Amino acid sequence: MNATKLCSIENCDKPSRTRGWCEMHYRRWLKNGDPLIKRTFDTPEESFAARTKWRDGCLVWTGSLNKKGYGQIRVDGTMVRAHRYAWQREHGEIPEGKIIDHSCHNKACVNTDHLRLATFQENSANRSGPENVSSKSGLRNVYQHGSGWAVKVGKNGKRHYFGTYISLDRAKQVAEKARQQLFGEYAGRG
């Protein structure tokens, strides 16, 4: 008869899964570095203070991240994005039709000086690099065209053409200027 191994933590009668610990103690170790530490907070504000750290001008969320890299915090039993929580605690409700944009392009940043209201279109324009990672140029809005590099920027369903250039550096400069012209402060990076 196979005896089920139990968690090696004293007085824990759950089955052993990894490192000799049950699932709960293993997760605590992953999260806190110690299988015995159960970090709970009485308020979202306590959780927010304990799970943020200043790094290179950004207030970075060090707690759990969702699959897209955004911080998550539990508020009144519901998981919400940490940057939205940060915005709302300082500025109030997010208006209908608006979302929170990261001007720093760091999805884990919750520094409200780096957050701003934006429409979905503005947020989409404010990218931190090329949308197509297999792009031969490696640059946003710059595409190989014959022996040169074409600059094309889309806005409101229309493709704007800004010429073809022999030099990739020149095409990069033109693309940055074109995005600035079309999107202003939401031009993003290339």
KETOR-127067 format. One record per residue: x, y, z of N, C-alpha, C, CB in turn. Coordinates in steps of 0.2 Angstrom, whole numbers, plus 5000, padded with zeros to 4 digits. Atoms other than C-alpha are relative to their C-alpha. Last residue first. Glycine has a CB too. Example, Ala and Ser with C-alpha at 12.3 -4.5 7.8 and 13.67 -1.06 7.14 Angstrom:
BEGIN
R   n.X   n.Y   n.Z  ca.X  ca.Y  ca.Z   c.X   c.Y   c.Z  cb.X  cb.Y  cb.Z
R  4996  4994  4999  5068  4995  5036  4996  5005  5003  5002  5002  4993
R  5004  4994  5000  5062  4978  5039  5004  5006  5000  4995  5000  5006
This chain:
BEGIN
R   n.X   n.Y   n.Z  ca.X  ca.Y  ca.Z   c.X   c.Y   c.Z  cb.X  cb.Y  cb.Z
R  5000  5004  5006  5050  5266  4840  5004  4993  5001  5003  5003  4994
R  4993  5001  5002  5043  5275  4855  5001  4995  4994  5005  4997  5006
R  4997  5007  4998  5026  5281  4859  5007  5000  4997  4997  4995  4997
R  4996  5003  5006  5018  5295  4849  5003  4994  5002  5004  5005  4998
R  5001  5008  5000  5005  5298  4863  5003  4997  4994  4992  4999  4999
R  4997  5003  4994  5011  5316  4867  4999  4993  5000  4997  5003  5006
R  4998  4995  4995  5007  5321  4849  5004  4996  5006  4995  5004  5002
R  5003  5002  4993  4999  5307  4839  5002  5005  5006  5002  4993  5001
R  5007  5003  5000  5000  5312  4820  4997  4999  5007  5001  4993  4997
R  5005  4996  5003  5015  5324  4821  4993  4997  5000  5002  5000  4992
R  5001  4994  4996  5024  5314  4834  4995  5005  4997  5007  5004  5001
R  5004  5002  4994  5022  5298  4825  4998  5006  5004  5003  4994  5004
R  5007  5001  5002  5028  5306  4809  4996  4998  5005  5000  4995  4994
R  5003  4994  5001  5044  5313  4818  4992  4999  4998  5004  5004  4995
R  5001  4997  4994  5048  5296  4825  4996  5007  4999  5006  5001  5004
R  5006  5003  4997  5045  5288  4808  4999  5003  5007  5002  4992  5001
R  5007  4998  5003  5056  5301  4800  4994  4997  5003  5001  4998  4992
R  5002  4993  4998  5070  5298  4812  4994  5002  4997  5006  5004  4998
R  5002  5000  4993  5069  5279  4810  4998  5007  5002  5006  4997  5005
R  5007  5002  5000  5069  5281  4791  4998  5000  5007  5000  4992  4997
R  5004  4995  5003  5085  5291  4792  4993  4998  5001  5002  5002  4993
R  5000  4994  4994  5093  5278  4804  4996  5006  4997  5008  5002  5001
R  5005  5002  4995  5088  5264  4791  5000  5005  5006  5002  4993  5004
R  4997  5001  4993  5097  5273  4778  4995  4998  5004  5004  5007  5002
R  4995  5005  5000  5091  5271  4760  5003  4998  5006  5006  5003  4995
R  4993  4997  4999  5075  5280  4763  5005  4994  5000  5000  5003  5007
R  4995  5006  5000  5057  5277  4757  5007  5003  5000  4999  4995  4994
R  4995  5001  5004  5043  5290  4760  5004  4994  5001  5005  5006  5000
R  4995  4995  4999  5031  5296  4773  5007  4999  4996  5002  5001  5008
R  4993  5001  5003  5016  5286  4769  5004  5006  5000  4999  4997  4993
R  4997  4994  5002  5000  5287  4780  5007  4998  4998  5000  5006  5005
R  4993  5001  5001  4989  5272  4781  5003  5006  4997  5002  4994  4996
R  4997  4998  5006  4971  5276  4786  5007  4999  5001  4998  5008  4999
R  5001  5005  5005  4961  5266  4799  5003  5002  4993  4992  5000  4999
R  5007  5000  5002  4960  5280  4811  4999  4996  4994  4998  5008  4999
R  5004  4996  4995  4979  5282  4811  4993  5000  4997  5003  5007  5001
R  5007  5000  5000  4992  5271  4803  4997  5004  5005  4998  4992  5000
R  5003  5000  4994  5010  5275  4800  4993  5000  4999  5003  5007  5004
R  5007  5000  5001  5021  5270  4785  4997  5000  5007  4997  4994  4996
R  5003  4998  4994  5040  5273  4783  4992  5001  4999  5003  5007  5003
R  5006  4995  5001  5048  5264  4769  4997  5001  5007  4995  4996  4996
R  5004  5001  4994  5066  5257  4771  4994  5005  4999  5004  5001  5006
R  5000  4995  4995  5077  5254  4756  4995  4999  5005  4998  5007  4996
R  4994  4999  4997  5083  5241  4744  5000  5005  5005  5006  5001  4995
R  4994  5001  5005  5066  5235  4739  5007  5000  5004  5000  5006  4995
R  5004  4999  5006  5054  5241  4753  5006  5000  4995  4996  5007  5000
R  4995  5001  5006  5059  5235  4770  4996  5001  4994  5004  4993  5000
R  5000  5006  5004  5047  5242  4783  5005  5000  4994  4993  4999  4998
R  4995  5000  5005  5048  5256  4796  5000  4993  4997  5007  5002  5003
R  5002  4996  5006  5033  5260  4807  5005  5000  4994  4998  5007  5002
R  5007  4999  5001  5041  5253  4823  4998  5005  4994  4997  5004  5006
R  5003  4994  4998  5058  5247  4821  4993  5001  4999  5004  5006  4997
R  5000  5000  4993  5066  5230  4821  4998  5007  5003  5008  4999  5002
R  4996  4994  4997  5070  5233  4803  5001  5000  5007  4996  5007  4998
R  4993  5000  5002  5066  5216  4797  5004  5006  5003  5000  4999  4993
R  4998  4994  5005  5050  5216  4807  5007  5000  4999  4998  5006  5003
R  4996  5003  5006  5048  5199  4816  5002  5005  4995  4996  4994  4997
R  4993  5001  4998  5043  5208  4832  5004  4996  4995  4999  4995  5006
R  4998  5007  5003  5028  5215  4823  5007  4999  5002  4999  5000  4993
R  5006  5004  4999  5020  5229  4834  5002  4993  4998  4994  5002  4997
R  5004  5003  5006  5037  5238  4834  4995  4995  5003  5005  4997  4996
R  4995  5003  5006  5042  5247  4850  4995  4997  4995  5004  4995  5003
R  4993  4999  4998  5035  5256  4866  5005  4997  4995  5002  4996  5007
R  4996  5006  5000  5018  5259  4860  5007  5001  5002  4999  4996  4994
R  4994  4999  4996  5008  5275  4863  5004  4993  5002  4998  5003  5007
R  4994  4997  5004  4997  5273  4848  5006  5001  5004  4997  5007  4998
R  4998  5004  5006  4986  5260  4856  5006  5003  4997  4995  4998  4996
R  4996  5005  4997  4984  5271  4872  5003  4995  4995  4996  4996  5005
R  4994  4997  4998  4978  5285  4861  5005  4995  5004  4999  5006  5005
R  4996  4999  5006  4966  5274  4852  5007  5003  5002  4996  5005  4995
R  4997  5006  5002  4959  5267  4868  5005  5001  4994  4994  4995  4998
R  5005  5004  5003  4956  5284  4875  5004  4994  4998  4997  5004  4993
R  4999  5000  5007  4969  5291  4887  4994  4996  4997  5006  4996  4998
R  5006  5002  5004  4970  5296  4905  5001  5000  4993  4994  5005  5002
R  5005  4995  5003  4987  5297  4912  4994  4997  4997  5004  5005  4995
R  5006  5003  5003  5000  5287  4922  4996  5006  4998  4996  4996  5006
R  4999  5004  5007  5018  5291  4924  4994  4998  4997  5005  4994  5001
R  4997  4995  5004  5016  5304  4938  5001  4997  4993  5006  5003  5003
R  5005  4996  5003  5004  5292  4946  5003  5005  4995  4995  5002  5005
R  4999  4993  4998  5018  5280  4949  4995  5004  4996  5008  5002  4998
R  5006  4998  4996  5011  5262  4948  5001  5008  5002  4997  4996  5005
R  5000  4994  4996  5023  5255  4936  4994  5002  5002  5003  5005  4995
R  5000  5002  4993  5022  5236  4931  5000  5007  5004  5005  4996  5002
R  5006  5002  4998  5017  5240  4913  4999  4999  5008  4998  4994  4997
R  4998  5005  4995  5033  5251  4911  4993  4997  5002  5004  5002  5005
R  5000  5007  5003  5030  5261  4895  5001  4994  5004  5005  5000  4994
R  4994  5003  5000  5034  5277  4904  5001  4993  4997  5002  4999  5008
R  4995  4996  5004  5019  5286  4898  5007  4998  5000  5000  5008  5003
R  4994  4999  4997  5008  5272  4905  5005  5004  4996  5004  4993  5002
R  4995  5001  5005  4990  5274  4899  5007  5001  5004  5000  5005  4994
R  4994  4998  4997  4975  5272  4910  5006  4998  4996  5001  4998  5008
R  4996  5005  4997  4958  5270  4901  5007  5003  5003  5002  4994  4995
R  4993  4999  4999  4945  5282  4896  5003  4994  5003  5001  5006  5004
R  4996  4999  5006  4928  5279  4888  5007  5001  5001  4996  5005  4996
R  5003  5005  5006  4918  5282  4904  5004  5001  4994  4993  5001  4999
R  5006  4998  5004  4929  5292  4917  4998  4995  4994  5001  5007  4996
R  4998  5000  5007  4941  5283  4928  4994  5002  4996  5004  4994  4998
R  5002  5005  5005  4935  5286  4946  5003  5002  4993  4992  5000  5000
R  5007  5002  5001  4945  5296  4958  4999  4996  4995  4996  5007  5000
R  5004  4996  5004  4962  5305  4956  4992  4999  5000  5002  5000  4993
R  4997  4993  5000  4974  5299  4969  4995  5004  4996  5007  5000  4997
R  4999  4998  4993  4966  5282  4975  5002  5007  5000  5005  4996  5003
R  5006  4998  4997  4959  5280  4957  5001  5002  5007  4996  4994  5000
R  5003  4994  5003  4976  5281  4948  4994  5002  5004  4998  4999  4993
R  4995  4994  4999  4985  5269  4960  4996  5006  4998  5007  4999  4997
R  5001  4998  4993  4970  5257  4959  5004  5006  5002  5002  4993  5004
R  5007  4997  4999  4971  5258  4940  4998  5002  5007  4995  4995  4997
R  4999  4993  5002  4990  5255  4941  4993  5003  4999  5003  5000  4992
R  4997  4995  4995  4987  5240  4952  5001  5007  4997  5007  4997  5002
R  4993  4998  5002  4975  5231  4940  5003  5005  5005  5000  5003  4992
R  5000  4995  5005  4960  5224  4949  5007  5002  4998  4997  5007  5003
R  4993  4998  5002  4957  5208  4958  4999  5005  4995  5003  4994  4996
R  5000  5000  5007  4940  5208  4967  5008  5002  4998  4995  5004  4997
R  5001  5006  5003  4937  5204  4985  5001  4999  4993  4994  4997  5002
R  5007  5002  4998  4935  5222  4991  4999  4993  4997  4995  5005  4997
R  5004  4994  4997  4951  5227  4982  4993  4997  5001  5001  5006  4996
R  5007  5002  4998  4964  5213  4978  4997  5006  5004  5000  4994  5004
R  5001  4999  4992  4979  5220  4969  4993  4998  5001  5002  5007  5002
R  5007  5001  4997  4986  5215  4952  5000  5001  5007  4998  4993  4998
R  5001  5002  4993  5001  5222  4943  4993  4999  5001  5003  5005  5004
R  5003  4995  4995  5001  5222  4924  5000  4997  5007  4994  5002  4997
R  4995  4997  4997  5013  5210  4914  4998  5006  5005  5005  5003  4995
R  4998  4994  5004  5001  5204  4901  5006  5004  5003  4995  5004  4998
R  4996  5003  5005  4999  5187  4910  5003  5005  4995  4995  4995  4996
R  5004  5004  5004  4994  5196  4926  5004  4997  4994  4994  5003  4998
R  5001  4997  5006  5007  5201  4939  4995  4996  4996  5007  5002  4996
R  5002  5005  5006  5008  5197  4957  4999  5004  4994  4994  4996  5002
R  5004  5005  4999  5017  5209  4969  4998  4996  4994  4993  5003  5003
R  4996  5006  4999  5032  5219  4965  4996  4994  5002  5005  5001  5006
R  5004  5005  4996  5023  5234  4958  5004  4994  5000  4993  4999  4996
R  5001  5006  5003  5036  5247  4952  4996  4995  5005  5007  4996  4998
R  5002  5004  4994  5036  5265  4957  4997  4993  4997  4994  5004  5004
R  5007  5003  5000  5045  5271  4942  4999  4997  5007  5000  4994  4994
R  5005  4995  5001  5060  5284  4942  4993  4997  5000  5001  5004  4994
R  4999  4996  5006  5073  5271  4939  4994  5005  4999  5001  4995  4994
R  4995  5002  5004  5066  5259  4953  5001  5004  4993  4999  4992  4998
R  4997  4995  5004  5056  5264  4968  5005  4997  4996  5002  5006  5003
R  4993  4998  4999  5047  5249  4976  5002  5005  4994  5005  4993  5000
R  4998  4996  5005  5029  5243  4978  5007  5002  5002  4996  5007  5000
R  4999  5003  5006  5021  5228  4986  5003  5005  4995  4994  4996  4998
R  4995  5005  5000  5021  5233  5004  5002  4997  4994  4997  4994  5005
R  4994  4998  4997  5013  5250  5002  5005  4995  5000  4999  5003  5007
R  4997  4996  5005  5000  5243  4990  5007  5002  5002  4995  5006  4998
R  4998  5004  5005  4995  5229  5002  5004  5004  4995  4995  4996  4996
R  4995  5004  4997  4993  5241  5016  5004  4996  4995  4998  4996  5006
R  4994  4995  4999  4983  5252  5005  5006  4997  5003  4997  5006  5004
R  4996  5000  5006  4972  5237  5000  5006  5005  5000  4995  5003  4994
R  5002  4996  5005  4968  5235  5018  5003  5000  4993  4999  5008  5003
R  5007  4998  4997  4970  5222  5032  4997  5005  4994  5000  5004  5006
R  5000  4993  4998  4985  5214  5023  4993  5002  5002  5002  5005  4994
R  5006  4998  5001  4990  5196  5022  5000  5007  5002  4994  4996  5003
R  5001  4993  5000  5007  5189  5021  4993  5002  4998  5005  5004  4995
R  5006  4999  5003  5008  5171  5026  4999  5008  5000  4994  4996  5003
R  5002  4993  5000  5026  5167  5031  4993  5001  4995  5005  5005  4997
R  5004  4999  4994  5029  5149  5035  4997  5007  5000  5004  4999  5006
R  5006  5004  5000  5035  5143  5018  4995  5002  5006  5001  4993  4999
R  5001  5004  4994  5048  5157  5017  4994  4996  5000  5001  5004  5007
R  4993  5003  4998  5055  5166  5002  5000  4996  5006  5004  5006  5001
R  4997  4996  4994  5039  5177  5002  5007  4998  5002  4995  4999  5006
R  5002  4993  4999  5030  5172  4986  5004  5004  5005  4993  5001  5001
R  4999  4997  5006  5038  5156  4981  4999  5008  5000  4996  4997  4994
R  4993  5000  5001  5039  5150  4999  5002  5004  4993  5003  4993  5000
R  4998  4994  4996  5021  5155  5001  5007  5001  5000  4998  4998  5008
R  5002  4993  5002  5017  5145  4986  5002  5005  5004  4992  5000  4999
R  4996  4998  5006  5026  5130  4992  4999  5007  4997  5000  4994  4995
R  4994  4998  4997  5017  5131  5009  5005  5001  4994  5003  4994  5005
R  5001  4993  4997  5000  5131  5000  5007  5002  5003  4996  4999  5006
R  5000  4994  5005  5005  5117  4988  5000  5007  5003  4993  4999  4996
R  5006  5000  5003  5011  5105  5002  5000  5006  4995  4994  5000  5005
R  5006  4996  4997  5029  5105  5006  4994  4999  4996  5002  5007  4999
R  5002  5002  4994  5043  5092  5003  4994  5003  5003  5005  4999  5005
R  4996  4999  4995  5051  5102  4990  4998  4997  5007  5001  5008  5000
R  4993  4998  5003  5036  5100  4979  5004  5002  5006  4999  5006  4995
R  5000  4999  5007  5019  5091  4982  5007  5002  4997  4995  5006  4998
R  4994  4997  5003  5017  5084  4999  5000  5001  4993  5007  4996  5003
R  4995  5004  5004  5000  5080  5004  5006  5004  4998  4996  4996  4994
R  5002  5000  5007  4991  5091  5018  5005  4995  4996  5000  5007  4997
R  5001  5007  5002  4993  5086  5036  4998  5000  4993  4994  4997  5004
R  5004  5000  5006  5002  5101  5042  4999  4993  4997  5004  5005  4994
R  5008  4999  4999  5006  5101  5060  4996  5001  4994  4999  5005  5005
R  5003  5002  4994  5025  5104  5057  4993  5001  5001  5004  5002  5006
R  5001  4995  4995  5029  5108  5039  4997  4997  5006  4996  5006  4997
R  4995  5001  4995  5036  5092  5030  4999  5006  5005  5007  5001  4997
R  4996  4994  5000  5020  5091  5020  5005  5000  5006  4995  5006  5001
R  5003  4994  4998  5013  5073  5020  5005  5006  5000  4998  4999  5007
R  4996  4996  4996  5019  5058  5010  4996  5007  5002  5007  5002  4996
R  4999  4994  5003  5005  5047  5004  5004  5004  5005  4993  5004  5000
R  5002  4995  4995  5007  5029  5009  5002  5007  4997  5004  4999  5007
R  4996  4994  5001  5007  5017  4995  4997  5005  5005  4999  5003  4993
R  5004  4994  5000  5000  5000  5000  5004  5006  5000  4995  5000  5006
